[in-house]
Amino acid sequence: MPLIDEGYIKYKIDWKNVILEADDFLLHLMHYRDKLKYQNLIGVYPDGIGFGNISQRIYNSTEFYISGTQTGAIENSAIKDFAKVTDFSFSQNHLHCKGEVKASSESLTHGAFYIFGYKVNAVIHVHNKNLWNTLLGIVPTTPAHIKYGTPEMAFEIQRLITHYELSEKQILVMAGHEDGIFTFGESLQEAYNVLMQYMDLYI
């Protein structure tokens, strides 16, 4: 199993290359992913490295759908651009997923919101330099030494949710991941609305 390093997978991955069947979760995910792409909150840098991802929990399980790694350049997403995460372990830095693409490099971080967050059913990760600079240290912020997509990031999210106001604010800035911002909610609509509220206030 490969251990793959912005936009690169840092966890050990067990990936099954299969075709996912369309369902309401995936269709909603495609809709919001493409909205964020249109707003350049999900996309690709000039060097070809993709940024941003989006996920949705499947019912009340720990399984979730998430946009695939290095899909930021795609304008109109399809089922093949998403993966289903079926199992993961923070302590072992290991993830199982299936689909026609490997799960996003941020999948363990998304998983942390579903494990530790009360009623979290959707997570959005975007990049926006202006919003990141404005909110850094103002809203819940992870330390600069903690890297994206690592078990350390997952446990930091647990700490912030448990001891600080992350659950109330529903937004997280990653000091060690330039431009990186997370929002989350009970639905994709709620997670998206939280992001737009901060965008409207500060951008």
C-alpha positions in Angstrom: 0.0 0.0 0.0 1.6 3.3 -1.1 2.3 6.2 1.3 1.8 9.1 -1.2 3.1 14.0 -0.2 -0.4 20.2 -1.2 -2.6 17.7 -2.9 -0.7 14.6 -2.2 -1.9 11.6 -0.1 0.0 11.2 3.1 -1.8 8.2 4.6 -1.5 4.5 3.7 -4.3 3.7 1.3 -6.2 0.5 0.4 -8.0 1.5 -2.8 -10.5 -0.6 -4.8 -10.9 0.6 -8.3 -14.6 0.1 -8.9 -17.5 2.0 -10.4 -19.7 3.7 -7.8 -23.5 3.7 -8.2 -25.2 7.0 -8.3 -27.3 8.0 -5.3 -28.7 11.1 -3.7 -25.6 11.6 -1.6 -23.4 11.7 -4.6 -25.7 13.9 -6.7 -25.9 16.5 -3.9 -22.1 16.3 -3.5 -21.6 16.9 -7.2 -23.9 20.0 -7.1 -22.1 21.7 -4.2 -18.7 20.7 -5.4 -19.4 22.4 -8.8 -20.7 25.5 -7.1 -17.4 25.8 -5.2 -15.4 25.1 -8.3 -17.3 28.0 -10.1 -16.4 30.3 -7.2 -12.7 29.2 -7.5 -12.8 27.8 -3.9 -12.0 24.4 -5.3 -9.6 24.4 -8.2 -6.0 24.0 -9.2 -2.9 26.1 -8.8 -0.7 27.1 -11.8 1.8 24.3 -10.9 -1.0 21.8 -11.5 -1.6 20.9 -7.8 -5.3 20.7 -7.0 -6.9 22.3 -3.9 -10.2 22.0 -2.0 -12.4 19.0 -1.4 -15.9 18.2 -0.2 -17.5 15.3 1.6 -20.8 13.9 2.9 -21.5 11.3 5.5 -23.5 8.3 4.4 -26.5 8.1 6.8 -25.3 7.8 10.4 -22.3 5.7 9.6 -18.6 6.6 9.6 -18.5 6.0 5.8 -18.5 9.0 3.6 -18.2 10.2 0.0 -15.5 12.6 -0.8 -14.1 14.3 -3.9 -11.2 12.4 -5.4 -7.5 13.4 -5.2 -6.3 15.8 -7.9 -9.8 16.5 -9.4 -9.6 20.3 -8.8 -9.3 21.1 -12.5 -12.5 19.4 -13.5 -15.2 21.9 -14.3 -18.3 19.7 -14.2 -17.9 16.7 -11.9 -19.2 13.2 -12.4 -19.6 10.1 -10.2 -16.2 8.9 -11.3 -14.6 12.0 -9.6 -15.6 10.8 -6.1 -14.6 8.1 -3.8 -16.3 6.2 -1.0 -14.3 6.0 2.2 -15.3 2.8 4.0 -12.9 2.6 6.9 -10.0 4.6 8.4 -7.7 4.7 11.4 -6.0 7.8 12.7 -3.5 5.9 14.9 -2.5 3.7 11.9 -2.6 6.6 9.4 -4.6 4.2 7.1 -7.7 4.5 5.0 -9.8 2.2 2.8 -11.7 3.6 -0.1 -13.3 2.6 -3.4 -14.3 4.3 -6.6 -12.7 5.2 -9.9 -10.4 7.7 -8.2 -8.5 7.6 -4.9 -10.0 9.7 -2.0 -8.8 13.2 -1.4 -5.5 13.8 0.5 -7.6 15.4 3.2 -9.8 12.4 3.8 -8.5 11.7 7.3 -9.3 15.3 8.3 -12.8 14.9 7.0 -13.1 11.7 8.9 -12.2 13.5 12.1 -15.1 15.8 11.8 -17.5 12.8 11.4 -16.0 10.9 14.3 -15.6 13.8 16.8 -18.2 16.3 15.6 -21.8 16.3 16.9 -24.3 15.9 14.1 -21.7 16.7 11.4 -22.9 15.3 8.1 -21.0 17.4 5.6 -17.5 19.0 5.4 -16.2 21.5 2.9 -12.5 22.4 2.5 -11.6 25.3 0.3 -8.7 27.7 -0.3 -9.0 31.4 -0.3 -6.0 33.6 0.6 -7.9 36.7 1.7 -10.3 34.9 3.9 -7.5 32.7 5.4 -5.4 35.8 6.2 -8.4 37.6 7.7 -9.6 34.7 9.9 -6.2 33.3 11.0 -6.2 33.2 14.8 -9.6 34.8 14.9 -11.7 31.7 14.5 -10.5 28.2 15.7 -7.1 27.7 14.1 -4.8 24.7 14.0 -1.1 25.2 14.9 1.3 25.9 12.1 3.4 22.8 12.8 0.5 20.5 12.2 0.3 19.4 8.6 -2.8 18.7 6.5 -4.0 15.2 6.0 -2.1 13.7 9.0 -3.2 11.9 12.1 -2.0 14.9 14.1 -4.5 17.1 12.3 -7.3 14.6 13.1 -6.4 14.7 16.8 -6.1 18.5 16.8 -9.7 18.7 15.4 -10.8 16.4 18.2 -9.1 18.8 20.7 -10.7 21.9 19.2 -14.2 20.3 19.0 -13.9 19.0 22.6 -12.4 22.0 24.4 -13.0 25.1 22.2 -15.7 26.8 20.2 -15.2 24.9 16.9 -18.6 23.2 17.1 -20.3 26.6 17.5 -18.3 28.5 14.9 -18.4 25.7 12.3 -15.3 27.0 10.7 -11.6 26.1 11.0 -8.5 27.7 9.7 -5.3 25.7 9.2 -2.2 27.7 10.0 0.0 25.0 8.6 -1.8 24.7 5.3 -1.7 28.1 3.6 -5.1 29.3 2.4 -6.8 26.2 3.8 -10.2 26.6 5.5 -12.8 24.1 6.6 -16.6 24.5 7.3 -19.0 21.9 8.3 -22.7 21.3 9.2 -25.6 18.9 9.5 -26.0 19.2 5.7 -24.1 20.3 2.7 -26.4 23.4 2.5 -25.5 24.3 6.1 -21.8 23.8 5.5 -22.0 25.9 2.3 -24.0 28.6 4.0 -21.5 29.0 6.8 -18.7 29.5 4.3 -20.8 32.0 2.3 -21.6 34.0 5.5 -17.9 34.4 6.3 -17.2 35.2 2.6 -19.9 37.9 2.7 -18.6 39.4 5.9 -14.9 39.5 5.2 -14.3 39.4 1.4 
